[in-house]
Amino acid sequence: METELQKNRQGGGLKRLRCSVQNYDWGKRGTEGSEVARLYELNSGPDIELEKKKPFAEFWMGTHSSGPSFVVESGVENADSIGSGSMSLKEWIFKNPNVLGDKVLDKWGCDLPFLFKELCNLCSVIELVALRIQSKAVYSWRFQFYWKVVICYVLSVAKALSIQAHPDKELAKVLHKLQPNLYKDDNHKPEMALAITEFEALCGFISIEELKRVLQDVPEIVELVGNAEANQVMQIHDQDHEEKVKSVVRSAFTQLMSASQEITAEAISKLKSRLYMESKIRQLTGKEQLVLQLERLYPADIGVISAFFLNYVKLNSGEALYLGANEPHAYLYGECIECMATSDNVVRAGLTPKLRDIPTLCSMLTYKQGFPEILKGFPLSPYIKRYLPPFDEFEVDRCILPRRASTVFPAIPGPSIFLVMVGEGEMCTGSSTDVVMEGDVLFAPANSEISVSTASELHLYRAGVNSRFFQTLRW
């Protein structure tokens, strides 16, 4: 028999969504307490029985064809499985284009410009507990998860995600035309990761001064890039033009990534042996410990040693980083919400058993150096923070609502998707009141002011078109 709570969970202005899951092999298995599996099970309703031995990698919320969401009509919520008797969100938007708002329609046409994801990171975040690694060190593996948003999905990782980059629009069109089976669309994919717990990533290239120190301290890299390339890096001066610096970094990185498997395996073996020996007389750096962790996941993989070229970024809960097109990165540890433009294009080059396209990756990167900007979010209310990357397609709001509290999401001229992570409460528009609980995903049309309240506690996240695009940002 339905509970009173279930009877009241019918939508009016808000549309409930049944969302999709990706079972990539790096995902955390349902039997291991996957957050993606939990949310997918809650979102799918009682008629879905999870195959818990499968890995659950990403929970997608949006319109991308690789993982579409479906609109649940009032009165049939508990009868529908994914795609069964439901209309896809993309089809529903096509039939109701006014829900996007005029400015979104004019800019992007009849589709969501963003994709929302939850990502759960497990093994990619293997943590080496021993502060001093010894020849018979004991390892403790701590598994966590992270999430993504812009196509809208949740992600659960059991192994480190690949070193990768996403193409800009021009390159995406070329790749999609040449290899549509690999590159599923012709859109770019800027993205943002908002940390829920402590979160770690490799992101962008280190400064030229840091790279010089790497070449001095890591002889195995010099073996791979060659003395000529290493000397070019060492001879860079502060007054050198930015394009010259990028050219030198590009040449060294391309040489590294293009090394043969045999030479790479030998260099990594030497590196590992040297670090084990040195750990007996000094504490290894965080980057050195990370490299050893990655080597245990991906032995003899060039991605292990290429980590020395990239910034090792650590976020606290509530902090975010963003990545433009053609920027190298790999998510390592923790929970996050990820939001991006509606695309599923990835060019991989390391830390993966999947197809690698090293020539394309090395040619497409910007080779900008320096530590990425960390977003802290700014308050919309005592309970809501907004994170605004420099991309028109998306923004993310984080709402942590305590017991007996309420707040308002102000109306914006574009659509939104809400994900309820923890707790239950009520979401009210001018035309309806919806009881919501964890696992619920809801679509809100443009120009919807939404009041949220809870008797217990409620954690939810909102993805929408960047407010700056409308030039009506409320400070």
N, C-alpha and C positions, 0 to 999 in steps of 0.2 A: 504494500500500500504506500502511495506517495505521502511523504511528510508535508506539513504545512509549508516548510521552507521550499521544497521542490515545487509545490503548486504555485508559489509566488514568483518562481524564477522564469517568468515569461517576459519577453522584450517588447518594447514599443519603439521609442526613438533609437535605442541602441539595438544592434543586431549581434546575436550570439554567433560565434564561429566555432566550427569543428576544424581542427588544424592538423597538419601533416607532420610525420616524423621521418627522419633519415636514419637508416641502420648501418652507417659506415663502420668498417671494421675497427676503427680506432675508438669507437664509442664505449661507454661504460655499460656493462650488461645489466639487465633488469634485476638479476639476482644479486647484484653488487650494490643495490640501492641507488640506481641512476635517477638523478633529478629529472632528466628528460623523460624517462619512463614513467615517473610519478605524475608529472604534469600531463603527459599524453593520456595516461589512463584516466585521470580526473576529467580531462577535457572531452574524452571520447564517450563517456557514459557507460552504463552497466553492461551493454551488449558487446563491448569489446573485451576480449580476453587476450592479455599480453602474452607473447612468446618470450618469457623472461630470460631465456638463455641467449637471446639475441642481443647484440650491442645496440644501445640507443644513443645516437650521436647528436642529433639536432632536432629541435622542435620549431617548425616553421609557421609563421603567421603572415599571410599576405596573398599575393596573386601570382607569384612566379609559377610557371608551368612545372618546374621540377618538384614543387611541394605546395600545391594550392590549398587554400582554406575554403570551407563551404559554409554557407549561411544556413542557420537552423531556424526554421519557421516556427512561430508560436504554436504551441499545442502538440508538437511532434518532437520535442527536444530529446526525450529519452528513447525514441524509436529509431533515430538515425545513426548509422555508422558513417565513417568518412565516405562521402560521395554517394551514399545510398539514399535516394529520394531527396537530396539536397541540391541546391543550385550553387555552383562555385561562386566565390566572392567576386571574381573577375567578371563572370557573366552577369551577376546581379548588379554590379556597378555599371556595366555596359547598358543595362536596361533602365538604370536609375542614375544617369550621369550627374544629375544635380547634387548628389551627395558629396561630390568632390569639390564643389565650389567653382565659380567661374574662372578664377585665376589659375587654379590647378589644371582645369580643363584646357585653358589656353596654352599653358606651358608644356604639359606632359601628355595631353590627350586623355582618353577615357580609361585610365588605369592608375593604380597607386604608384607614386614615384619612389616609395621606400619599401624595404623588406625588414621584418622584425624577427629576431631569433633569440632563443635561449641556448646557451652553450654550456656544457658541463665538462669540465676539464679534470681528467683523472691522472693517467700516467704521464701525460706530458709534463706533469708537475712533480715528478719523482723528486723527493727531497732527501738529500744525503745528510743524515743527522750528525754523523761524526764530524766534529770541527777539524780534527786532524786526521786525514785519511792515512791509514797504515796498510801494510801489505795484506793483512787479514782483517780489514775493517769490517764492521757489521753495518749493514745498510738497513735503514728503516724507510719504507715507501709510504708516503702520505698522499692519498688520492683526494682530489677535490674536483670542482667543475666550474665551467663558465658558460655564458650565454651570448647570443648574437641578436641584433635587431636591424632591419631595414627591409629585408624581404620578410622579416619577422620570423625568427625561429629561436628555439632553445637548443643548446648544444651540450653534449655530454661526452667528454674525451677520456679515453683510456690509454692513449699514447700521445706523445707530443705532436702537435699539428705541424705540418710541413713548413719549411722556409718557402715563402710564396710572395707573389705580388698580384695585383689586379690591374688589368689594362685600362688605359684611358679610352675615351669614346672612339677616337680614330683607329686605334689598334684593335679595339674590340670588334669593330665592323670588319676589319681585315681577317682577324682570326675566325670569326663566326662564318664568314663566307668561305674560307679555305677549309676549316675543320669543324663543321656544325655539330658533329658527334661529340667533340671535346669541349667546344666553347658554345654554350647553349643559347646565347643571346648576343646582341650587338651593343650592349650598354656598358658604361663604366661602373666602377664599384668602390667609390669612397666609403669608408666605414668608421665607426666609433665603437669602442669597448668601454662600458661603464662597470667598474669593479663593484661587486657585491661583497666579496671578502678580499683579503690580500690577494693581489693579482700580479703575475709576472709575465713579461713578454720580451722578445727580441724585436726591435723596432728601429728602422733607419740606420744609417751609417754613423759610426763614431767620428769624432773630429779628426783632422789630419794629424794633430799632435798626439792624440791617443793611438792612432794607427802607427805612428813612428815608434811609440813605446812597445806596441805589440810586436813589430818586426824585430825590435831589439831583444824582447823577452821570450819570444816563441820561435826558435830557430826552425821548427818544423814547417812553419808557414813560408819562411824564406825558401826552403827546399821546394815547396810546391809552386810558388809564384816565380822563382828564379831570381838570381842576383841582380839582373838588369832592371826588372820591374821594382824590386825592393829598393834599389838605389834611386830610382826616379821618385819614389815616395819620400825617401830620406832627404832629397835635395829640394823639396818644396819649401818655399819661404812665405812668410806672412803677406808680403806684398804681391805675391803671384795672383794672377787673375783667377776668379772663381771657376771659369770654364777650364782653365788649365788644371786646376786641382781636381775637378770632376773627371777630367780625361785620364789623369794618372790613377785615380782610385778605380775608375772603370777598367783600365787595363790590368791592374793588379788583381781585382776581384774576378774578372773574366778568366785570367790565367789560373787562378785558384780553382774556380768552379769547373774548369775544363780539364783538370788533371785526370789522368787515367785511373781506373779503379785500383790497379796494382800499386801505383805510386801513392795514391791516397791511403790505402790500407797500411802501407809501410810507415808513412808519416804519422798516422794516428796511433799506430802501435808504439812508435818511438815517443810520441807525446804522452801517452798514457804511462809508459814505464818511467819517463822522466818525472812526471808529476807525482807518482807514487813514491819515488825516491826522495824528492824534495819535500814531500809532506812530512817526512820524518824530522826535518830540521826547521821547517817554517809552516805557518798556516797558509793554505792555499787561498787565493782570491775567490770572490764569489763567482766570477766568470770562469775560472779554472774548475771550480767544483761543478758548475753547470755543465761544462764541456764533458766532464767525466760522467755525469748523469745521462747526458744525451748519448754518449758512446755506448752505454749499457742498453739503451733502447734501440739504437741504430748503429751497430758495429761497422766500422770501416766506411761510414757514410760521409761524404764531403760536407754535408750540412753541419756535422759535428764541429769541424774546425773552422767553418765559415762563420760560426757564432762569434768568433773573436773580432770580426769586422763590424758587428752590429751592436747598437745600444742595448744594454740589459736594463729594462725598465721595471720598477716595482711600484705598484699602485696600492694605496690604502682604500678601504671601503669608501665609496662615495666619490672617488676620483675617476677621471676618464681620460683616455687618449684617443686621438683620431688619426687616420691615415688617408692621404690622398691616393690617387691612382699612381701606379708605378713605384711604390715604396715597398721595400722588402720587410717582412715581418714573420713572426711565428709566436703564437700564444703558448705559454708554458705551464702556468699554474694559477688556480683560483677560480672563482665564480664571477661571471660578468654577464651583462646584457649587451648585445651587439646590435647595432643598427647600421644599415647601409643602403645605397641605392639599389633598386630592383635589378639585381644581376646575380648570376651564379658562376661568373668567369674567374678562373684561378689558373695562374701559371706557376708551376712548382719546379723546384730545383734541388731540394735536399730534405732529409728527414722524412722520407715517404717511400712506400713501395709502389706508389702510383706512377703514372707516366710523368717523366721530367722533360721539360723543354728548356734546357740550360741556355742555348743560344738566344732564344726569345727573351728569357728573363734578363740575361746580362745586357742585352741591347735595349730593353725597354726602361730600365731603372733610371731615376733622375740623378742618383749619386749625390744628392744633397747630404751634407754632414751636419751633425749636431743633435743634441738631445731633444726629443719631441716635447711639444707643449702639453702640459697636464691641466685639464679642466677640472675646476672644483665645483662647478655648478653655481647658479645664483638663485636666491629664494624667490619663489612666486608667492609663498605664504609660509607660515611657520612649519608646515608639513611637506611642502613641495619644493624640490629643486629642479631647475631646468638646465640642460646641457646643450649648448649650441656650438656645433662644429662649423667650419667655414664652407658648408655645402648647402645648397638650396633644398635638397631633397628631404632632409630629415633633421629632427631634434628628438631628445628623449627627456621625459619628466620622471622623477623618482618621488614617490609618495609613501611616506612612513607615517601612518595614522595611528595614534595611541587610542586606548580605550575611551569611549564616550566622546570622541572628537569628531569634528567635521571640517571639510574644506571645499573649495570650489576650483575646478579647472576652467579658466576663462575661455569664452568662445574664440575660435580662430577661424579664418576663412578657408580652412582646409580640413581633410578627414583625419581621424586618429584611430589607432588600435590600442586597446588596453589589455594588459595581462595581469591577472591577480595571482600573486605568488604565495601570499600567506594570509590566513584569516578569512573573515567574511564581513559583509557590510551591505550598504545600499548605495546605488548610483542612481541619481535622479536627473532627468532632463525636463524640459517644459511639458512634455507629453506623457511621461511614464516614469515609474520607479521600478528598478530591477534589484532583486536580492542577488548578490554575487558572492562567490567563494573561491578558494584557491583552485587553480586550473581553468577558471573561466577566462575566455578571450572574447572581447567585444569590439565591434566596429562602431564608431561614432561619426555621423555625417558632419560636413562642414557647418560652421556657425552654431555648434552645440555647446551651450554652457552646461557643465555637469557638476552637480553637487554630490559629494561623497561623505558618508557617515558610517560609523561603526560602533557597536556596543562593546566589542572585545578589542581587536587589533586588526589592522589591515595594511598589507604591503602590496602596492601595485605600481606598474610601470606603464607609461604612455609613450608611443611613438607617433610622430606626426610630421607634416611638412614644416621646415624651418620657419619660425615666426618672422625672422628677418626678411624672408622672401616677400612677406606681405607688408613689410614696413609698418607693422602695428605692434611691435614688441612691447609688452607691459613690464616695466621695471618695478 
